[in-house]
Amino acid sequence: MGLVVAIGVSAQGRCKGFVYDTDGYVNVRKGMSSSSDIVRQMDNNQTLYYSMTGTNWYQVSLTPAGKAIGYVYWNRISVSGEDLLTYVVTDADGYTNVRKGASTKTAIVKTMNKGKEFIGTPVYVGGKQSHWIGVLDENQRLIGFVYDTKVKTVD
């Protein structure tokens, strides 16, 4: 499965990503639901531009300034490595929670101990940087989110 993390933000607040799914393609849907009509399919490694909606569905277009063509589920998009950063957990509690979504109301998918380094990227919503950092696995796919006060970038 892929990921959605906002990096390389365009003037329109859209982020560049690449289609990634173990099926080899992803469905772009008319609405934010897996039961919504499919408006097109995109093959793996195709470039798209996305913006966060505040849900697990992201609005996508084919160009940075292009008209939105539909919605893709958050974990079906990979990012390029050009803007990724190395972070370290600094939370005074000795650990931080990695959450399924960029909200404390979402499920905890794992915890990381203080001192743990990871690759991540800031999350943008509506073209503005939020307080969330996307946590990536070794294949640069999103596994969850941490709050930015719990980590710092590695110099």
Backbone hydrogen bonds, N-H to C=O, Kabsch-Sander energy under -0.5 kcal/mol:
donor,donor_aa,acceptor,acceptor_aa,energy
2,G,20,Y,-0.7
2,G,75,N,-2.7
3,L,77,I,-3.6
7,I,5,V,-1.0
10,S,14,R,-3.4
13,G,10,S,-2.1
15,C,50,Y,-3.1
16,K,7,I,-1.1
17,G,48,L,-2.7
18,F,78,S,-2.8
19,V,46,Q,-2.4
20,Y,76,R,-2.4
24,G,21,D,-2.1
26,V,42,M,-2.4
28,V,40,R,-3.1
29,R,27,N,-0.6
29,R,71,Y,-3.1
30,K,37,D,-3.0
33,S,31,G,-1.5
36,S,33,S,-1.5
39,V,28,V,-3.0
39,V,37,D,-0.5
40,R,28,V,-1.3
42,M,26,V,-2.5
44,N,24,G,-2.3
45,N,19,V,-2.9
46,Q,43,D,-1.7
48,L,17,G,-2.2
49,Y,61,S,-2.6
50,Y,15,C,-2.5
51,S,59,Q,-2.1
53,T,57,W,-0.7
55,T,57,W,-0.6
58,Y,72,V,-2.6
59,Q,51,S,-1.8
60,V,70,G,-2.7
61,S,49,Y,-2.6
66,G,63,T,-0.8
69,I,60,V,-3.1
70,G,60,V,-1.1
71,Y,29,R,-2.6
72,V,58,Y,-2.3
74,W,56,N,-3.0
76,R,73,Y,-1.7
77,I,74,W,-0.8
78,S,18,F,-3.6
79,V,140,Q,-0.9
83,D,80,S,-0.6
84,L,81,G,-1.0
85,L,120,G,-2.8
87,Y,85,L,-0.5
87,Y,118,F,-3.3
88,V,152,K,-2.4
89,V,116,K,-2.0
90,T,150,K,-2.5
91,D,150,K,-1.2
94,G,91,D,-1.9
96,T,112,M,-2.2
98,V,110,K,-3.3
99,R,97,N,-0.6
99,R,145,F,-3.1
100,K,107,A,-2.9
103,S,101,G,-2.1
106,T,103,S,-1.4
109,V,98,V,-3.0
109,V,107,A,-0.5
110,K,98,V,-1.3
112,M,96,T,-2.6
114,K,94,G,-2.5
115,G,89,V,-2.7
116,K,113,N,-2.2
118,F,87,Y,-2.3
119,I,136,L,-0.5
120,G,85,L,-2.8
121,T,134,G,-1.4
123,V,132,W,-2.2
125,V,128,K,-2.9
127,G,13,G,-0.6
128,K,125,V,-1.6
130,S,123,V,-3.3
133,I,146,V,-2.9
134,G,121,T,-3.2
135,V,144,G,-3.2
136,L,119,I,-2.8
137,D,141,R,-2.5
140,Q,137,D,-2.0
143,I,135,V,-3.1
144,G,135,V,-1.1
145,F,99,R,-2.1
146,V,133,I,-2.3
148,D,131,H,-3.5
150,K,147,Y,-1.8
151,V,148,D,-0.9
152,K,88,V,-2.0
154,V,86,T,-2.9
